[in-house]
Amino acid sequence: MDSFFSSRRRPAALVLLLALLVPLIAACGGGGAPSQDPTTPPETPTDAPTDAPDPTDAPDPTDAPDTTTTDVASTPADPGELMVVSAPDCDYGGLIQEIAALDPLTVEFTMCAPDPAFPAKAAFTSFSILPSEYLEETGGTGDLLEKPIGTGPYMVERWNRGDSITFKRFDNYWGEPAKAETLVFRWSAEAAQRLLELQSGTVDGIDNPAPDDFEVIGNDSSLQLQERPPLNVFYIGMNNTYEPFDNEQVRQAVAMGIDRERIVTNFYPPGSEVANYFTPCSIPNACTGEEWYEFNPEMARQLLADAGFPDGFETVIEYRDVVRSYLPEPGVVAQDIQAQLAANLNITAQINVIESGTFLDQADAGDLQGLHLLGWGADYPDITNFLDYHFGPGSSQQFGDKFDDIVEALRQGAALADDAERQPFYETANDLLKQHVPMIPVAHGGSGVAYQADVEGAFASPLGNEYFAVMDPGGRDTFVWMQNGEPPGLYCADESDGEALRACEQVTEALLAYEVGGTTVQPGLATACEPNDDLTVWTCTLRSGVTFHDGSELDANDVVMSWAVQWDAAHPLHTGRDGSFTYFSSLWGGFINDEAAP
C-alpha cells in the first residue's frame, strides 16, 4: 500500500457531504439472515477472479453530468429499517447502480457493468466499515478524523500530535487477538534516525531503511530484514499543455536522454528494477507491447533539434521531499536527473522542492509546467489500478490533455475478465504510452522493513499494509513501530496516504481482506462476496456477532452508509495516493451528486 502520496483531509467538505447524504438513505423492509458463529474460521475465499479488470467507464470527474438520486426518503432510516442508496440510472458514468441492505447481514451491490475486480477493490483499506451511527454523529468532525471506531484487533487510545499514536488491544475482537497488548506508532523522515532507534532497541520495527542500510541490517544478528517486492513505479511526469512539452518529439527526446539504469543502480536498494513499462511485470498484461526507449543521447539530441530546440531549453524539476518505496532518495535523484539533462540534452533545469500537500494539489490540477517526480504503488494487483488510474477517462490533469487512443484501449481492456482476451488492448495501451510519453517510467523500487531479530511473525507486505496484530515482539507487551511520517488523519475513506492507511489497517476492516503478507483476497467482515453469472451483482454475507469498538454490532446498514459516504462524494473530496485521483471515481467509475459538491 505504501508507495505513496499524501492526500489532505477536507473535514468541512465531509460535514457537508454527510449532511447531504442523510436524506439519500431510503428505508425498505427485509428479513433475517442465517447467523454465523464469530469464532468460526474464515471460509475459503470466493473463486471469483481477483485480478480481473475494473471496467471503469467514467468521464473525467470535472466533466461529470449533474445527477442526483431519486425516490429517496427525506429523513434518515429508523434504526430497525434497512438502507438503500441508488443512482437513478447509469448515465452518471459510474460503475455502481445500487447498494442495498437486503437483511441485517446481507448487502447487495448492483453494478452498471460486469466488475470481476470487485473482490480486490472491496478489500482495500479505504473501504473499511465504520458504524453508521458514528458517521452520522461525527459528520466529519475531529472524532471521526482522529479516533475511528472500527472492528479491528486494535483501537485508538490516544494520538499525541507530532509524537506518537497509541493503540490498545480490542479484547472483543471477532478473530485472532493481537499478540501485543499495546501498539505504538512513531515516525521520522530520516532513515538514519529510524535505523539508529532500531539498533538501540527503542523500536521493534522500522519502515523503508535507506538503500545503503540493507547490508548493514543483513549483517547484524540482532536485526532481521524483510524485503518488499517492487509493486510500484517511479516516473518523471510532463504536462502536454505547457511548452515545450506540448511537442511529442520533445517528450520522446527527454525519454531517450535519461539513463534510467544509472538511477536505479546508484540510488535504489536491492530488488529494484529499471521500469521498462509503467506497471510492474508481476501484474498480468503489464509488460506486453514494446519496451521503453533505450538510453540514446545522440538520437535524443537529434529529436530535440528536429523539434526546434537544437540548443536545448530551460525548465524546472519539481518534487516533494518525501521518502517512498518507489523513490527512496528524492533529493539526490532530482540532482542526478538535473545533471543528466544538462550533459545529455543541453537542457537547463532548476530544482524546485514544493511542500507536499501543495505539490499534490498542483499535480492534480495540472499546474506543474516542467518535469515532476511522482510515483504509485499498488492498491490491488490489477493493471487497471496503474493504467486506468493515471491515463484512463477518470484520471486527473497531471499529464495535461488525455490521449483518446490510450483512453479507448483502456476502456476496452477493462471491460473483459479473461487476461488473454485483455492482452491486445494493454499491448496497444503500452505502445501508445511509449509513443505519446506523458511520463517516463524510471524504476520499480524495491524496499524493505526491518525488525528486531526476536520479533516473531515479522513480514513485509507487498502492498505496504503491515498487520501488526500477528507479530509477537519477543514476548514484550508493547510493539513500537517507526515509519516515515505522521498520518495526516485516521478516517481512511478520506485519507489515502500510506502512513495513514497502515494505521487504519490496525483499527478498521473492510468486507474482504488481503492475506497477511500477500495480495490474495480472502474473507474479512464478510464471509464471502459472491457474484451472479454475469458479475453485475455482488452479494456479500456479513459475519454475525462482530462488534465495533464502541460495543455496537456490525450490520448491513453500516456497510451501506460507509460506502455511500464515498459514493455520494464529489471531486475532489477523496483524493488518491498521489493527490491526483479520487479513489472512488477511479475504482468504481464516478460519483453521484457531483453538482452538490462544495
C-alpha positions, 0 to 999 in steps of 0.5 A: 500500500505504501508507495505513496502520496499524501492526500489532505483531509477536507473535514468541512467538505465531509460535514457537508457531504454527510449532511447531504447524504442523510436524506439519500438513505431510503428505508425498505423492509427485509428479513433475517439472515442465517447467523454465523458463529464469530469464532468460526474460521474464515471460509475459503475465499470466493473463486471469483477472479481477483485480478480481473479488470475494473471496467471503469467507464467514467468521464473525467470527474470535472466533466461529470453530468449533474445527477442526483438520486431519486425516490429517496426518503427525506429523513434518515432510516429508523434504526430497525429499517434497512438502507438503500442508496441508488443512482437513478440510472447509469448515465452518471458514468459510474460503475455502481447502480445500487447498494442495498441492505437486503437483511441485517447481514446481507448487502447487495451491490448492483453494478452498471457493468460486469466488475470481476475486480470487485473482490480486490477493490472491496478489500482495500483499506479505504473501504473499511466499515465504520458504524453508521451511527458514528458517521452520522454523529461525527459528520466529519468532525475531529472524532471521526478524523482522529479516533475511528471506531472500527472492528479491528484487533486494535483501537485508538487510545490516544494520538499525541500530535507530532509524537506518537499514536497509541493503540490498545488491544480490542479484547472483543475482537471477532478473530485472532487477538493481537499478540501485543497488548499495546501498539505504538506508532512513531515516525521520522523522515530520516532513515538514519534516525529510524535505523539508529532507534532500531539498533538501540532497541527503542523500536521493534520495527522500522519502515523503508531503511535507506538503500545503503542500510540493507547490508548493514541490517543483513549483517547484524544478528540482532536485526532481521530484514524483510524485503518488499517486492517492487509493486510500484513505479517511479516516473518523471511526469510532463504536462502536454499543455505547457511548452515545450512539452506540448511537442511529442518529439520533445517528450520522446527526446527527454525519454531517450536522454535519461539513463534510467539504469544509472538511477536505479543502480546508484540510488535504489536498494536491492530488488529494484528494477529499471521500469521498462513499462509503467506497471510492474511485470508481476501484474498480468498484461503489464509488460506486453507491447514494446519496451521503453526507449533505450538510453540514446543521447545522440538520437535524443539530441537529434529529436530535440533539434528536429523539434526546434530546440537544437540548443536545448531549453530551460525548465524546472524539476519539481518534487516533494521531499518525501521518502517512498518505496518507489523513490527512496532518495528524492533529493539526490535523484532530482540532482542526478536527473538535473545533471543528466539533462544538462550533459545529455540534452543541453537542457537547463533545469532548476530544482524546485522542492514544493511542500507536499500537500501543495505539490499534490494539489498542483499535480492534480490540477495540472499546474506543474509546467516542467518535469515532476517526480511522482510515483504509485504503488499498488492498491490491488494487483490489477493493471487497471489500478496503474493504467486506468488510474493515471491515463484512463477517462477518470484520471486527473490533469497531471499529464495535461490533455488525455490521449483518446487512443490510450483512453479507448484501449483502456476502456476496452481492456477493462471491460473483459475478465479473461487476461488473454482476451485483455492482452491486445488492448494493454499491448496497444495501451503500452505502445501508445504510452511509449509513443505519446510519453506523458511520463517516463517510467524510471524504476520499480523500487524495491524496499524493505522493513526491518525488525528486531531479530526476536520479533516473531511473525515479522513480514513485509507486505507487498502492498505496504499494509503491515498487520501488526496484530500477528507479530509477537515482539519477543514476548514484550507487551508493547510493539513500537513501530517507526515509519516515515511520517505522521498520518495526516488523519485516521478516517481512511475513506478520506485519507489515502496516504500510506502512513495513514492507511497502515494505521487504519489497517490496525483499527478498521476492516473492510468486507474482504481482506488481503492475506497477511503478507500477500495480495490474495483476497480472502474473507474479512467482515464478510464471509464471502462476496459472491457474484451472479453469472454475469458479475453485475451483482455482488452479494456479500454475507456479513459475519454475525456477532462482530462488534465495533469498538464502541460495543455496537454490532456490525450490520448491513446498514453500516456497510451501506452508509460507509460506502455511500459516504464515498459514493455520494462524494464529489471531486475532489473530496477523496483524493488518491495516493498521489493527490491526483485521483479520487479513489472512488471515481477511479475504482468504481467509475464516478460519483453521484451528486457531483453538482452538490459538491462544495 
